[in-house]
Amino acid sequence: MDAAYSLTDNTLHCHGAWTRDAGNSLAKQLERLKSNAPEHLLIDGSDVTIMDTVGAWLLQKTIAMLEAQGSTVEMSGFSFEAEHLLTIVTEQPGAETPIPPTPHLSGFAFVGKLTIGALHQAQNMLRFFGEVFIYFLVWLKDPRRIRWRALFALIQTTGYQAIPIVALLSFLIGIVLAYQMGTELKNYGADIFLVDLLGLAMLREFGPLLTAVIVAGRTGSAYTAQLGTMKLNQEVDALQTMGLSSREILVLPKVFALLIALPLLTVIANIAGIAGGMLMSKILFGIGFEDFLSHFQKSIKLSTYLVGMVKTPVFAMIIASIGCFQGFQVKNDAESVGRHTTTSVVQSIFLIIVADAAFSILFSVMGV
């Protein structure tokens, strides 16, 4: 039955299906009530077969219009479902809670706020490092606790799969260094000393530092994203509920894998960088491969290579620890994963450079 109404004395009888399909005709019919509505009106809905939100909204709009004209409106006979819909469309949205303005901080207050935040983060980071170090000692004492399959899988992803990008970038850096230094040395007829400078730069600084920066951007960010996603999915909470340590199961294998992979990647970076410099020396400056390698063997000491390699375990600890720490700091939203992943890379690269500078000062004092 089509939706309609009839006005008898002071009673408005509603009939049929008050749905979206009859919305246009209902709206036109209800408009007529503006001119002939009584002061006291009873709306009878006992003959309404079905009502949806459109019909309820039209009826409620009509009631509001009549009350605005001074009429008194009552309703009766509607089904429970219809009354529920009328209640829903009648409810007004609550006023939004005003957002308080951000207080303006003076320069000293702003610096103090940043300092306190940095101190809190440093405290949490040191606590995290301490927990990881304790489980590290436990693993060294009882190697049976090591999850070898997970460790080897991580070595493959962090080490083996990173070889192409590390080798390529190191090779290109070797080419650039050889070109820049060789051009200047050629002006003084000291082309052969390019071998000394290239070997010193690659083995002592560029090899370890470049590899650490690449791994921080590639592996450190992956650690943060993986642990952050696990925290979002409550997998970390599930481990703790089962009485398992997330530090031992999720963090330590990553730290161990990077401690093994980063020195090996540094060796590859050193070889690729020297190879790139040797190729550029041959092409531009006419230094043959045999002459290059012979002079390299005579001029570069083993200590130069070892100085660079000593840094790599420290760089590996920084990358793995920062990456995992930031992963556990992720909150319950996807934006937090991206934010902490970015923070992980920035902090890792910053601390790597700080550590490299500290090593340079230390080795200078030691006379190495």
Secondary structure, 3 states (H helix, E strand, C coil): CCCEEEEECCEEEEEEEECHHHHHHHHHHHHCHHHHCCCEEEEEEEEEEEECHHHHHHHHHHHHHHHHCCCEEEEECCCHHHHHHHHHHHCCCCCCCCCCCCCCCCHHHHHHHHHHHHHHHHHHHHHHHHHHHHHHHHHHHCHHHCCHHHHHHHHHHHCHHHHHHHHHHHHHHHHHHHHHHHHHHHCCCCHHHHHHHHHHHHHHHHHHHHHHHHHHHHHHHHHHHHHHHHHHCCHHHHHHHCCCCHHHHHHHHHHHHHHHHHHHHHHHHHHHHHHHHHHHHHHHHCCCHHHHHHHHHHHCCHHHHHHHHHHHHHHHHHHHHHHHHHHHCCCCCHHHHHHHHHHHHHHHHHHHHHHHHHHHHHHHHHCC
